Amino acid sequence: MKIDLDHVLGTARAWLAQDPDPETRDELAAAIDAASDGSGPAVQALAARFGGRLQFGTAGLRAELGYGPLRMNRVVVTQAAAGLARFLIDTGRSRSVVIGYDGRVNSDVFARDSAEVMRGLGLDVTLLPSALPTPVLAFAVRHLDVGAGVMVTASHNPPRDNGYKVYLGQDDDGSQIVPPVDGSIAAAIDAVAAGSITDLPRATDYTVATSSLLDAYVSATAATVDAPALAPEAQPTVVYTAMHGVGWETARAVFAAAGFASPAVVPEQIHPDGAFPTVSFPNPEEPGAMDLAIARGVAVGADLVIANDPDADRLALAIPSGGGSYRRLSGNEVGWLLGWRAAARASEAGLTGTLAASIVSSPALSRVAARYGLEYRDTLTGFKWVSRVPGLLFGYEEALGYLVDPSVVRDKDGISAALSLLSLATDLAAAGSSIAGQLEAFAAEFGAFASGQVATRVDDLSRIGQIMESLRAAPPTSLGGLDVLTTTDYLGGVEGFPPSDILRYDLTGDARVIVRPSGTEPKVKVYIDTVAATPAEAQRLVDALAESVRPLVS
C-alpha cells in the first residue's frame, strides 16, 4: 500500500505542535526529520505511529509510552480527559471526578494533566495526594459521591506501558464502565481529538484530597474482618511484596488497623519503581515474578507469601510445600477459599445474596453457593461485569482478582483480599490447621477441582478469527477421552450475556473447556476445568484435555 508522505508528515507535524512533553516531542521531531527525505523504513515507521488511534474501550486505554495517537502520552491522555469531561456534562451526570495514579512512569504527569483539563472544563476535581493503589481510587468514587473516577495505571502490564481506567459513580455504584458507555466516551474523545489540545482550557484550582480519604479506606477495609483469633506474635508468619508497586504503605496500614502483625517484606520490591528492575514482567502470575518473595519466605520460614501487582488490585499467594519449597496457588484456589469463607460468614449472619465469578473461572464456587443456599452467577470476563451482579456477596476471576466486600469497593481489591487471607490463615492456625489443610477440606467438602490453561500467541491477528471459525465449522465431539455433551456458542447470544466470541464445551464427568480470544493480548486462550474424587485424578484430566485441545488452537 502506497504511503502518502505529505499526509503523514502533515499529521505528524500537527501532533508535534500540540505535544507538551519535551521527551516525546524530541522523539517525534527526530522521526519527522528521518522521514522527510522519503527514506522507506523511516516513512513506514512514522506512518505506523499515525495509522490510527488507541481505542477507548471497557478497559479504558492501555499501551506503551511514546509519541503519536497509538501510544500513551500527554496528548492522548489530555484528549481522553476532555472527552470524559464532556461526556459527563453532555449526559447530565454529576460534574465531579476523582483522579488517582500509581507509580509507573508518567502516571503522576498524566493525572495532573487530567485534573487541569477537567477543572478547566468546569468539573469539580479531586486529585489523590500521592501514588496510591487502584482500590483506593475505586473506594473514593463512592466515598466522595462523584460522577466518575479515573485511575492512571497499566496494572500488571510490561514496564513501558501505562493506561487510563474509568469508573462511574452514583447509579453505577463505583464500577468500571461497560457498554454502551465506553462507546459514548470514545465518541466524545474522538471529537476532542479532531482539534488541538492547546485550545482546551486548563485550571489548577482543583482539590487535592487529604489523608482523611485514605484513612477512611483503611478503616472500612480493616472492618471487613473480625479481630484476629491470635495475638500478633502467635499469628502465621507472612512475607509481602508490592512488586515495585504502590501497595505496601496502604496494605501495612490496613493490616495494622485490623490487628495483624506487620509482614516481612521483600526490600528490593517494596517501594514504587516504574522501571521494575527485578522483574521482566510485573505480574505475579508470570513465571519467576515471585521468586524473590519466595526466597524471602524460605529465609524467614513464612507460612504465607503474598504479592500484590503494581497497582494492588490483584493478589497472589504461595504456601509451603515441603522441603523448603513453596507452591503458588492458582487464582481459582484462592477464589474457592475466599468464596467459601464469605458464604460461611453470610450463613452465620443470616444473609442472602449471590456469589459470582467470571465464566472462565472454576465452577467450584457454584457448588459453594448451592451448599449454603445462595444464588450463583457467571459473568463475562472482567471485573466490570462481576462487580455489577445484583446482591453480590463475593466475586472473583481466575486472573487473581477478588472482591471480598462490595460495600467498600466495587472492584477487585488485592489489599482487602490479602487481609481476608490473613484472617483466614490466623483462624485456621488457631484451630490447628493451615491454608493447605483448608484446601484439603475444600476438596473433601465440595469435590477435588483442578484448572488449567492453554494459550496460543499469534503474529497475525487474523489467525485468531480463523481458529475460532474452524472450531465453529467443525466442533469437536470428544476431548481428552471425554465426550462433548453440549457446545455453547456465546456469539449467537446466550441468556444473560451479550453476544461474545466464546465457545464452551461441557463434557462427561462435569469437565468443561472454554475457548476465547484474549481481550488484552494477541492470543487464543483455552480454560480447562475438571472435578474428580482426588486432586491427582482431577489434574490428570486437566493434562489430558490440554493435550487434546492444543492442536485445535495452534
C-alpha positions as CSV (number, residue, x, y, z in Angstrom):
1,M,0.0,0.0,0.0
2,K,1.5,3.4,-1.1
3,I,2.1,5.8,1.7
4,D,1.1,9.5,1.2
5,L,4.3,11.1,2.6
6,D,2.9,14.6,2.6
7,H,-0.2,13.5,4.6
8,V,1.9,11.5,7.1
9,L,4.3,14.4,7.6
10,G,1.5,16.9,7.9
11,T,-0.3,14.8,10.5
12,A,2.9,14.2,12.5
13,R,3.8,17.9,12.5
14,A,0.3,18.8,13.7
15,W,0.7,16.4,16.5
16,L,4.2,17.8,17.3
17,A,2.7,21.3,17.5
18,Q,0.4,20.3,20.4
19,D,2.6,18.0,22.3
20,P,3.6,19.5,25.7
21,D,6.1,16.7,26.6
22,P,9.8,17.5,25.7
23,E,10.7,13.8,25.6
24,T,8.1,12.7,23.1
25,R,8.5,16.0,21.2
26,D,12.2,15.3,20.7
27,E,11.4,11.6,19.6
28,L,8.8,12.8,17.1
29,A,10.9,15.6,15.7
30,A,13.7,13.1,15.1
31,A,11.3,10.7,13.4
32,I,9.9,13.5,11.2
33,D,13.4,14.6,10.2
34,A,14.3,11.0,9.3
35,A,11.2,10.5,7.2
36,S,11.4,13.9,5.4
37,D,13.8,12.7,2.8
38,G,11.5,9.9,1.8
39,S,13.5,7.1,3.3
40,G,11.4,3.9,3.2
41,P,11.9,2.5,6.7
42,A,11.6,5.9,8.4
43,V,8.5,6.7,6.5
44,Q,6.9,3.4,7.3
45,A,7.8,3.7,11.0
46,L,6.3,7.2,11.2
47,A,3.2,6.1,9.2
48,A,2.7,3.2,11.5
49,R,2.5,5.5,14.5
50,F,-0.2,7.7,12.9
51,G,-2.2,4.9,11.2
52,G,-5.0,5.0,13.8
53,R,-5.5,5.8,17.4
54,L,-5.9,3.9,20.7
55,Q,-9.4,2.6,21.0
56,F,-11.1,3.6,24.2
57,G,-13.0,0.6,25.5
58,T,-14.3,-1.1,28.7
59,A,-10.7,-1.3,29.9
60,G,-10.2,2.4,29.1
61,L,-6.8,3.0,27.4
62,R,-3.6,0.9,27.8
63,A,-0.5,1.0,25.6
64,E,3.3,1.5,25.6
65,L,4.6,5.0,26.3
66,G,5.6,7.0,23.2
67,Y,4.6,9.7,20.7
68,G,1.5,9.6,18.5
69,P,-2.1,8.5,18.8
70,L,-1.3,4.8,19.1
71,R,0.8,5.3,22.3
72,M,0.2,6.6,25.8
73,N,1.4,10.2,26.1
74,R,0.2,13.6,27.3
75,V,-1.7,14.4,24.1
76,V,-3.7,11.2,24.2
77,V,-4.4,11.5,27.9
78,T,-5.5,15.1,27.6
79,Q,-7.8,14.2,24.8
80,A,-9.2,11.4,27.0
81,A,-9.7,13.6,30.0
82,A,-11.5,16.3,27.9
83,G,-13.7,13.6,26.2
84,L,-14.7,12.1,29.6
85,A,-15.5,15.6,31.0
86,R,-17.7,16.4,28.0
87,F,-19.4,13.0,28.3
88,L,-20.3,13.8,32.0
89,I,-21.5,17.2,31.0
90,D,-23.5,16.2,27.9
91,T,-25.2,13.2,29.7
92,G,-26.3,15.3,32.7
93,R,-24.2,13.3,35.1
94,S,-22.6,14.8,38.2
95,R,-19.9,17.2,37.0
96,S,-17.4,15.8,39.5
97,V,-14.4,13.4,39.3
98,V,-11.7,11.9,41.4
99,I,-8.3,11.1,39.9
100,G,-5.7,8.6,41.1
101,Y,-2.4,7.4,39.8
102,D,0.2,4.7,40.6
103,G,4.0,4.6,40.5
104,R,4.5,4.0,36.8
105,V,6.5,6.3,34.5
106,N,4.4,9.5,33.9
107,S,1.4,8.4,35.9
108,D,1.6,11.5,38.1
109,V,2.0,13.7,35.0
110,F,-1.0,12.2,33.3
111,A,-3.1,12.6,36.4
112,R,-2.2,16.3,36.8
113,D,-2.9,16.9,33.1
114,S,-6.3,15.2,33.6
115,A,-7.0,17.3,36.7
116,E,-6.2,20.6,35.0
117,V,-8.2,19.9,31.8
118,M,-11.3,18.6,33.6
119,R,-11.2,21.5,36.0
120,G,-10.7,23.9,33.1
121,L,-13.9,22.5,31.6
122,G,-15.8,23.2,34.7
123,L,-15.8,19.9,36.7
124,D,-15.2,19.6,40.4
125,V,-12.0,17.7,40.5
126,T,-10.3,15.9,43.4
127,L,-6.8,14.6,42.9
128,L,-5.5,11.9,45.2
129,P,-2.5,13.2,47.2
130,S,0.1,10.7,46.1
131,A,0.6,7.4,44.2
132,L,-1.9,5.0,45.7
133,P,-3.5,1.6,44.9
134,T,-6.3,1.4,42.4
135,P,-8.7,0.1,45.1
136,V,-8.3,3.4,46.9
137,L,-9.4,5.3,43.8
138,A,-12.4,2.9,43.4
139,F,-13.3,3.5,47.0
140,A,-13.0,7.2,46.6
141,V,-15.6,7.3,43.7
142,R,-18.3,6.1,46.2
143,H,-16.9,7.8,49.3
144,L,-16.9,11.2,47.6
145,D,-20.1,10.5,45.7
146,V,-18.6,11.8,42.4
147,G,-19.8,11.3,38.8
148,A,-16.6,9.4,37.7
149,G,-13.2,8.3,38.7
150,V,-10.0,8.0,36.7
151,M,-7.1,5.7,37.6
152,V,-3.8,6.2,35.7
153,T,-2.3,2.7,35.7
154,A,-1.4,-0.1,33.5
155,S,-1.8,-2.6,36.3
156,H,0.4,-5.6,35.7
157,N,1.4,-4.7,32.1
158,P,5.1,-4.5,30.9
159,P,7.2,-1.7,32.4
160,R,6.9,0.7,29.5
161,D,3.1,0.6,29.4
162,N,0.7,3.0,31.0
163,G,-3.1,3.2,31.0
164,Y,-6.3,5.1,31.8
165,K,-9.1,3.3,33.7
166,V,-12.5,4.9,34.2
167,Y,-15.2,4.2,36.9
168,L,-18.7,5.7,37.1
169,G,-20.3,6.8,40.4
170,Q,-23.8,7.3,41.7
171,D,-26.2,5.0,39.8
172,D,-23.2,2.9,38.6
173,D,-22.1,2.5,42.3
174,G,-18.4,3.0,41.5
175,S,-18.0,0.2,39.0
176,Q,-15.9,0.3,35.9
177,I,-17.5,1.3,32.7
178,V,-19.4,-1.2,30.4
179,P,-21.0,-0.8,27.0
180,P,-22.5,1.3,25.7
181,V,-21.0,3.9,27.9
182,D,-17.5,3.1,26.6
183,G,-18.6,3.9,23.1
184,S,-20.2,7.2,24.1
185,I,-17.0,8.3,25.9
186,A,-14.9,7.1,22.9
187,A,-17.0,9.3,20.6
188,A,-16.5,12.3,22.9
189,I,-12.8,11.7,22.9
190,D,-12.7,11.5,19.1
191,A,-14.5,14.8,18.9
192,V,-11.8,16.4,21.1
193,A,-9.1,14.8,19.0
194,A,-10.4,16.5,15.9
195,G,-8.9,19.7,17.3
196,S,-5.8,20.7,19.2
197,I,-5.3,20.2,22.9
198,T,-3.7,23.7,23.0
199,D,-7.3,25.1,22.6
200,L,-8.6,23.3,25.7
201,P,-8.9,25.5,28.9
202,R,-6.9,24.5,31.9
203,A,-7.2,25.4,35.6
204,T,-5.1,24.5,38.6
205,D,-7.6,25.2,41.3
206,Y,-8.6,21.6,41.8
207,T,-8.8,19.9,45.2
208,V,-6.0,17.6,46.5
209,A,-7.5,15.0,48.8
210,T,-6.3,15.0,52.4
211,S,-5.1,12.0,54.3
212,S,-8.7,11.6,55.7
213,L,-9.7,9.8,52.4
214,L,-7.0,7.2,52.8
215,D,-7.8,6.9,56.4
216,A,-11.5,6.1,55.5
217,Y,-10.4,3.4,53.1
218,V,-8.1,1.9,55.7
219,S,-10.8,1.9,58.4
220,A,-13.5,0.5,56.1
221,T,-11.2,-2.3,54.8
222,A,-10.0,-3.2,58.2
223,A,-13.6,-3.6,59.3
224,T,-14.2,-6.3,56.7
225,V,-12.7,-8.9,59.0
226,D,-13.1,-9.9,62.7
227,A,-10.5,-9.3,65.3
228,P,-7.6,-11.8,64.9
229,A,-8.1,-15.1,66.8
230,L,-4.4,-15.0,67.8
231,A,-2.1,-12.3,69.3
232,P,0.3,-10.8,66.7
233,E,3.3,-12.8,67.9
234,A,1.3,-16.1,67.5
235,Q,-0.1,-15.3,64.1
236,P,1.2,-17.0,60.9
237,T,4.5,-15.6,59.6
238,V,3.9,-13.7,56.4
239,V,6.1,-12.3,53.6
240,Y,4.7,-9.4,51.4
241,T,5.9,-8.0,48.1
242,A,4.5,-4.9,46.4
243,M,6.1,-6.0,43.1
244,H,7.7,-2.5,42.8
245,G,4.2,-1.0,43.0
246,V,2.1,1.2,45.3
247,G,0.5,-1.4,47.6
248,W,2.8,-1.6,50.6
249,E,2.1,1.6,52.6
250,T,-1.7,1.1,52.3
251,A,-1.5,-2.6,53.0
252,R,0.6,-2.1,56.1
253,A,-1.8,0.4,57.4
254,V,-4.8,-1.9,56.8
255,F,-3.1,-4.9,58.4
256,A,-2.2,-2.8,61.5
257,A,-5.7,-1.3,61.8
258,A,-7.2,-4.8,61.7
259,G,-4.9,-6.1,64.4
260,F,-2.5,-8.2,62.3
261,A,1.3,-8.3,62.6
262,S,3.3,-6.5,60.0
263,P,4.7,-8.9,57.4
264,A,8.3,-9.3,56.5
265,V,8.9,-7.6,53.2
266,V,10.9,-8.1,50.0
267,P,13.1,-4.9,50.3
268,E,14.1,-4.9,46.7
269,Q,10.4,-4.7,45.6
270,I,8.7,-2.8,48.4
271,H,8.8,0.8,47.1
272,P,7.3,2.1,43.8
273,D,9.7,1.9,40.9
274,G,8.4,2.4,37.3
275,A,11.4,0.6,35.9
276,F,10.5,-2.7,37.7
277,P,14.2,-3.6,37.9
278,T,13.9,-7.1,39.4
279,V,11.1,-8.5,37.2
280,S,10.8,-8.7,33.4
281,F,7.0,-8.7,33.6
282,P,5.5,-7.2,36.8
283,N,2.6,-9.7,37.0
284,P,2.6,-12.2,39.9
285,E,1.0,-14.8,37.6
286,E,4.2,-14.8,35.4
287,P,6.9,-17.5,36.0
288,G,9.6,-16.0,38.1
289,A,7.8,-12.9,39.2
290,M,7.5,-14.2,42.8
291,D,11.0,-15.7,43.1
292,L,12.4,-13.0,45.4
293,A,9.3,-13.2,47.6
294,I,9.5,-17.0,47.8
295,A,13.3,-16.7,48.6
296,R,12.4,-14.3,51.4
297,G,9.7,-16.7,52.6
298,V,12.3,-19.5,52.8
299,A,14.6,-17.2,54.7
300,V,12.1,-16.3,57.4
301,G,10.1,-19.6,57.4
302,A,6.9,-17.9,56.2
303,D,3.5,-19.6,56.4
304,L,2.2,-17.3,53.6
305,V,3.9,-15.4,50.8
306,I,1.6,-12.8,49.4
307,A,2.1,-10.5,46.4
308,N,0.2,-7.5,45.1
309,D,0.6,-6.5,41.5
310,P,1.9,-2.9,40.9
311,D,-1.4,-1.2,41.4
312,A,-2.5,-3.6,44.2
313,D,-5.8,-4.7,42.7
314,R,-4.7,-8.3,42.3
315,L,-3.3,-10.8,44.8
316,A,-1.1,-13.9,44.5
317,L,-0.4,-16.4,47.3
318,A,2.2,-19.1,47.8
319,I,2.3,-21.6,50.7
320,P,5.0,-24.1,51.9
321,S,5.0,-27.3,50.0
322,G,7.7,-29.2,52.0
323,G,11.5,-29.4,51.7
324,G,12.0,-25.6,51.8
325,S,9.9,-25.0,48.7
326,Y,6.7,-23.1,48.1
327,R,3.7,-23.7,45.8
328,R,1.9,-20.7,44.3
329,L,-1.9,-21.2,44.5
330,S,-3.9,-20.6,41.4
331,G,-6.4,-17.8,41.2
332,N,-9.1,-20.3,41.3
333,E,-7.8,-21.9,44.5
334,V,-7.7,-18.6,46.3
335,G,-11.2,-17.8,44.9
336,W,-12.6,-21.1,46.3
337,L,-11.1,-20.4,49.8
338,L,-12.3,-16.8,50.0
339,G,-15.7,-17.6,48.5
340,W,-16.2,-20.5,51.0
341,R,-15.3,-18.1,53.8
342,A,-17.7,-15.5,52.5
343,A,-20.5,-18.0,52.2
344,A,-20.0,-19.4,55.7
345,R,-19.9,-15.9,57.2
346,A,-23.1,-14.9,55.3
347,S,-24.8,-18.0,56.6
348,E,-23.8,-17.3,60.1
349,A,-25.1,-13.8,59.8
350,G,-28.4,-15.0,58.2
351,L,-27.6,-13.1,55.0
352,T,-28.8,-14.0,51.5
353,G,-27.1,-12.9,48.3
354,T,-25.1,-14.0,45.3
355,L,-21.6,-15.4,44.7
356,A,-20.2,-14.7,41.3
357,A,-17.2,-15.5,39.1
358,S,-16.2,-14.8,35.5
359,I,-17.3,-17.5,33.1
360,V,-13.7,-18.7,32.7
361,S,-13.2,-19.2,36.4
362,S,-13.7,-22.6,38.1
363,P,-17.3,-23.8,38.6
364,A,-16.3,-24.8,42.1
365,L,-17.8,-21.6,43.5
366,S,-21.3,-22.6,42.2
367,R,-21.1,-25.7,44.5
368,V,-20.3,-23.5,47.4
369,A,-23.3,-21.3,46.7
370,A,-25.6,-24.3,46.4
371,R,-24.3,-25.8,49.7
372,Y,-25.1,-22.5,51.5
373,G,-28.4,-21.8,49.8
374,L,-27.0,-18.7,48.0
375,E,-27.5,-17.6,44.4
376,Y,-24.7,-18.0,41.9
377,R,-23.9,-16.0,38.8
378,D,-21.4,-16.5,35.9
379,T,-20.4,-13.3,34.2
380,L,-18.3,-12.3,31.2
381,T,-14.6,-11.9,31.9
382,G,-13.6,-8.7,33.6
383,F,-14.5,-7.2,36.9
384,K,-16.6,-4.6,35.3
385,W,-19.2,-7.4,35.0
386,V,-18.5,-9.2,38.3
387,S,-18.9,-6.0,40.3
388,R,-22.4,-5.3,38.8
389,V,-24.0,-8.6,39.9
390,P,-27.1,-7.7,42.0
391,G,-27.0,-8.8,45.6
392,L,-23.3,-9.6,45.3
393,L,-21.6,-11.1,48.5
394,F,-18.3,-12.2,46.9
395,G,-16.9,-12.3,43.4
396,Y,-13.7,-13.3,41.8
397,E,-12.0,-14.1,38.5
398,E,-9.2,-16.6,38.0
399,A,-6.7,-13.9,37.0
400,L,-6.0,-13.1,40.7
401,G,-8.9,-10.7,41.2
402,Y,-11.1,-10.9,44.3
403,L,-14.0,-8.7,45.6
404,V,-14.5,-9.6,49.2
405,D,-16.8,-6.8,50.4
406,P,-18.9,-4.9,47.7
407,S,-20.0,-2.4,50.3
408,V,-16.4,-1.0,50.4
409,V,-15.1,-1.3,46.8
410,R,-17.0,-2.4,43.7
411,D,-13.9,-3.7,42.0
412,K,-11.2,-6.3,42.6
413,D,-9.0,-5.3,45.6
414,G,-5.7,-7.0,46.3
415,I,-5.4,-5.4,49.7
416,S,-8.8,-6.4,51.2
417,A,-8.2,-9.9,49.7
418,A,-4.8,-10.1,51.4
419,L,-6.4,-9.1,54.7
420,S,-9.1,-11.8,54.2
421,L,-6.4,-14.4,53.7
422,L,-4.5,-13.2,56.8
423,S,-7.7,-13.5,58.8
424,L,-8.5,-17.0,57.3
425,A,-4.9,-18.2,57.9
426,T,-5.0,-16.9,61.5
427,D,-8.3,-18.6,62.3
428,L,-7.1,-21.8,60.8
429,A,-3.8,-21.6,62.8
430,A,-5.9,-21.1,66.0
431,A,-7.8,-24.3,65.1
432,G,-4.6,-26.2,64.4
433,S,-4.9,-26.1,60.6
434,S,-3.5,-24.1,57.7
435,I,-4.3,-22.9,54.2
436,A,-3.0,-26.3,52.8
437,G,-5.3,-28.0,55.3
438,Q,-8.2,-25.9,54.2
439,L,-7.6,-26.8,50.5
440,E,-7.9,-30.5,51.5
441,A,-11.0,-29.7,53.5
442,F,-12.5,-28.0,50.4
443,A,-11.9,-31.0,48.2
444,A,-13.5,-33.3,50.8
445,E,-16.5,-31.0,51.1
446,F,-17.1,-29.9,47.5
447,G,-15.0,-32.2,45.3
448,A,-11.5,-32.1,44.0
449,F,-11.4,-29.4,41.4
450,A,-8.5,-28.6,39.1
451,S,-7.9,-26.0,36.4
452,G,-5.5,-25.4,33.6
453,Q,-4.9,-23.2,30.6
454,V,-3.6,-23.4,27.0
455,A,-2.7,-20.3,25.1
456,T,-1.7,-19.8,21.5
457,R,0.1,-16.5,20.7
458,V,-0.3,-15.3,17.1
459,D,1.7,-12.8,15.0
460,D,-1.1,-12.3,12.5
461,L,-4.3,-11.2,14.3
462,S,-6.5,-12.7,11.6
463,R,-5.3,-16.1,12.7
464,I,-7.4,-15.7,15.9
465,G,-10.6,-15.4,13.8
466,Q,-9.6,-18.4,11.7
467,I,-9.1,-20.5,14.8
468,M,-12.5,-19.6,16.2
469,E,-14.2,-20.1,12.8
470,S,-12.6,-23.5,12.4
471,L,-13.9,-24.6,15.8
472,R,-17.4,-23.4,14.9
473,A,-17.3,-25.2,11.5
474,A,-16.1,-28.5,12.9
475,P,-17.0,-28.7,16.6
476,P,-15.2,-31.5,18.5
477,T,-17.3,-34.4,19.6
478,S,-14.7,-35.6,22.2
479,L,-11.8,-34.0,24.1
480,G,-9.2,-35.8,26.2
481,G,-11.1,-39.0,26.0
482,L,-14.3,-37.4,27.3
483,D,-17.5,-36.9,25.2
484,V,-18.7,-33.4,24.5
485,L,-22.2,-33.3,25.8
486,T,-23.1,-29.7,24.8
487,T,-21.5,-27.0,22.8
488,T,-22.5,-23.4,23.6
489,D,-21.6,-20.6,21.2
490,Y,-21.9,-17.2,23.0
491,L,-21.5,-15.3,19.7
492,G,-25.1,-16.2,18.9
493,G,-26.4,-14.9,22.2
494,V,-26.9,-16.7,25.5
495,E,-29.5,-15.6,28.0
496,G,-27.9,-13.2,30.5
497,F,-24.9,-12.5,28.2
498,P,-24.3,-10.1,25.3
499,P,-23.0,-11.7,22.1
500,S,-19.4,-12.7,22.8
501,D,-16.7,-14.6,21.0
502,I,-16.7,-17.6,23.4
503,L,-17.1,-21.3,22.8
504,R,-17.9,-23.6,25.7
505,Y,-17.8,-27.4,25.7
506,D,-19.4,-29.3,28.6
507,L,-18.0,-32.8,28.8
508,T,-18.8,-36.0,30.6
509,G,-17.7,-36.1,34.3
510,D,-18.5,-32.4,34.9
511,A,-15.5,-31.3,32.9
512,R,-15.5,-28.1,30.9
513,V,-13.4,-26.4,28.2
514,I,-13.9,-22.7,27.2
515,V,-12.2,-21.1,24.2
516,R,-12.0,-17.3,23.7
517,P,-9.7,-14.7,22.2
518,S,-7.7,-12.8,24.8
519,G,-9.0,-9.3,25.5
520,T,-5.6,-7.8,26.0
521,E,-3.1,-9.9,24.1
522,P,-2.8,-11.5,20.6
523,K,-3.8,-14.9,21.9
524,V,-6.4,-17.5,21.8
525,K,-6.9,-18.8,25.4
526,V,-8.4,-22.2,26.5
527,Y,-9.6,-22.6,30.0
528,I,-10.0,-26.2,31.3
529,D,-11.8,-27.2,34.5
530,T,-12.4,-30.7,36.0
531,V,-13.6,-32.2,39.2
532,A,-12.8,-35.7,40.4
533,A,-12.6,-37.8,43.6
534,T,-9.0,-36.8,44.2
535,P,-6.8,-33.8,43.3
536,A,-4.4,-36.1,41.4
537,E,-7.2,-37.5,39.3
538,A,-8.6,-34.0,38.5
539,Q,-5.2,-32.8,37.5
540,R,-4.7,-35.9,35.2
541,L,-7.9,-35.0,33.4
542,V,-6.7,-31.4,33.0
543,D,-3.5,-32.6,31.5
544,A,-5.3,-34.9,29.1
545,L,-7.6,-32.2,28.0
546,A,-4.8,-29.8,27.5
547,E,-3.0,-32.2,25.2
548,S,-6.3,-32.7,23.3
549,V,-7.2,-29.1,22.7
550,R,-3.7,-27.8,21.9
551,P,-3.7,-28.9,18.3
552,L,-7.2,-27.3,17.8
553,V,-6.0,-23.8,18.6
554,S,-2.5,-23.9,17.2
